[in-house]
Amino acid sequence: MTDALTRPENARSAARSDVAPEPRDRRRTTRPRGRRVQARVVSVLKHAGLIAFGFVMLYPLLWMLASSFKPNALIFREPGLIPTDVDLSNYTDGWNALLHPFSHYLINSALVVLGSLLGNLLSCSMAAYAFARLEFRGKRLWFAIMLMSIMLPIHVVIVPQYVLFSQLEWINTFLPLIVPKLLATDAFFIFLMVQFFRGIPRELDEAATIDGANHLRIYLQIMLPLSMPALATTAIFTFIWTWNDFFSQLIFLTRPEMYTVPIALRTFVDSTGNSSWGSLFAMSIVSLIPVFIAFLFGQKYLVKGIATTGIK
């Protein structure tokens, strides 16, 4: 009798135990799915926002690129990105529109950039090594003065520089644009390399000193090979800033044969309104190609150099 009475109860309890866990399992499976869908939606919205923001930032460049293929009469009449009438004459006309071919001004800018690169890499790294490794009287004072020079705008020092270079008869030469770079005048790069040099262990210097190495050998064979990210960052920034520099080159270069790319582009714009906008946009695209290539190949070193020096 007891077995007969308990059997239905056992069957019911077993049936309940089999049926009850199903809603819990469904809840456990539906919650992660909902979170995954929500995470995917948020990720898609973030990427869409970044793409839209990037398009807004690149729109002036894309518009200039599209305008370089339009005739002058349609540049401002059709502001769209897709030209209805493609005209390649802007590149040929702009290349030969000035007193010299545009390649002449590209070579002038390349000479200035090359001299500035070598000057900054050599002088700023040597000054940074002195501040980071050497001990001399007034080290902290000179380092503070160097840092304060970063706050000086170029408009403050351009007048005494022009007077000095004029007395040296360096006007209309590349010397006023290159020689200051050999004297470690860019305090930003000195500070950048000082921060990087301080992160290199001093035990390497001590080991090299025990082996009989002097400061010049330590600087050339230990510090420079280990500071490639900082040197690459300095090189990329120097290239971009010097290539795009307009104010100082306009002050020191007044003869057309000495013009660089920024000054040559300025000559396409006429104050009377007779400006060759198509040729200007075409040559602007040509002048941006070296900057784009430099940033493309040096992006890895640029990010690495800024990240490592920022952490220290």
Buried (B, 14 or more C-beta within 10 A) or exposed (E): EEEEEEEEEEEEEEEEEEEEEEEEEEEEEEEEEEEEEEEEEEEEEEEEEEEEEEEEEEEEEEBBBBBBBBBBEBBEEBEEEEBEEEBEEBBEBBBEBBEBEBEBBBBBBBBBBEBBBBBBBEBBBBBBBBBBBEEEEEEEEBBEEBBEBEEEEEEEBBEEBBEEBEEEEBBEBBBBBBBBBBEBBBBBBBBBBBBBBBBBEEEEBEEBEEEEBEBEEBBEEBBBEBBEBBBBBBBBBBBBBBBBBEEBBBBBBEEBEBBBBBBBBEBBEEEEEEEBBBBBBBBBBBBBEBBEEBEEEBEEBBEBBBEBBEEE
